[in-house]
Amino acid sequence: MNAQRLFRTSPPRIAQRLRPTRRYTTKPTDPAPPQPHPPAQSPNPNQAPPPPKKAPSRVGTFYRNNTYPVLKSFLVALFTYQLAFYVWLKLEVVEEKSEQQGAIRGLEEEVKKMVAQQKRNVSDAVGKVADREDIKPEEKKKKGWLW
């Protein structure tokens, strides 16, 4: 059997296999289709022609051109302020902590001096009591159940 006859008589699945494998959506030599021109007049004569296009307003143009730079500057300034505030707060905390530690050291030294003073006062009082002769040493206690 010849291939043309087989192509004509075979079912579509087999016919697809027998067709050439290279396919083009358009022929490479075909030129691009021409672009349609817009109609000069509206198809409906009762319809009003479209209004002429307005020139963009100066305010709209200003905001369209300057919104991003202004926003960027604002965000950079906000970030800088927050960073400076955080650094300042950290320095304040460090300063307060060092002041409190200095106050604690001063109080600890004062407590040590007072304890030493109390020890001297107690030893002086014991020495005075020991020097008094009118106080007799305790007699030996009797050991036992009754006395």
RAVENPE-V682314 format. One record per run of one state. SS is the DSSP state (~ for helix, > for strand, _ for the rest). FROM is the first residue (numbers start at 1). TO is the last residue. If there is no record, write none. Layout:
ss=SS from=FROM to=TO
ss=SS from=FROM to=TO
This chain:
ss=_ from=1 to=2
ss=~ from=3 to=9
ss=_ from=10 to=11
ss=~ from=12 to=18
ss=_ from=19 to=57
ss=~ from=58 to=131
ss=_ from=132 to=147
